[in-house]
Amino acid sequence: MAVGRAADLAAKVDVLEITVIRINIGELRMRSIKDWENRKAWRGDYDAFDARQQTVLRWMQNHARHQLTHYDGIIDQLVGSSR
């Protein structure tokens, strides 16, 4: 049963069409840092000014995935359909 569900999910993933809204790299960096600061501001426990480049790159990847695609909706559909 689980093997059949996994195969069904894999087939759905194979035909996914993912589009990404294109923005320039500087805009992506700025938006990513701003988003991170907004999420953490209420806790007061992190200052993006001190973030390492590798950390900012990870924020940029996350921002692109969650804000510039329909990633979250796709995951919700796939997870819901695989249950």
BELKAWO-V543554 format. One record per backbone hydrogen bond with DSSP energy under -1.0 kcal/mol. CO is the residue of the C=O (numbers start at 1). NH is the residue of the N-H. E is the energy in kcal/mol with one decimal. If there is no record, write none. Layout:
# BELKAWO-V543554
<<CO	NH	E> <CO	NH	E>>
This chain:
# BELKAWO-V543554
<<1	5	-2.0> <2	6	-2.6> <3	7	-2.3> <4	8	-2.2> <5	9	-2.6> <6	10	-2.5> <7	11	-2.1> <8	12	-1.9> <9	13	-2.3> <10	14	-2.1> <13	16	-1.3> <24	28	-2.3> <25	29	-2.5> <26	30	-2.4> <27	31	-2.8> <28	32	-2.4> <29	33	-2.3> <30	34	-2.4> <31	35	-2.7> <32	36	-2.3> <33	37	-2.8> <34	38	-2.6> <35	39	-2.3> <36	40	-2.1> <37	41	-1.7> <40	43	-1.2> <40	44	-1.7> <47	50	-1.6> <48	51	-1.6> <52	56	-2.1> <53	57	-2.4> <54	58	-1.7> <55	59	-2.2> <56	60	-2.3> <57	61	-2.2> <58	62	-2.5> <59	63	-2.8> <60	64	-2.6> <61	65	-2.5> <62	66	-2.7> <63	67	-3.1> <64	68	-1.3> <68	21	-2.7> <70	74	-2.4> <71	75	-2.7> <72	76	-2.4> <73	77	-2.3> <74	78	-2.8> <75	79	-3.1> <76	80	-2.2> <77	81	-2.1> <78	82	-1.2>>
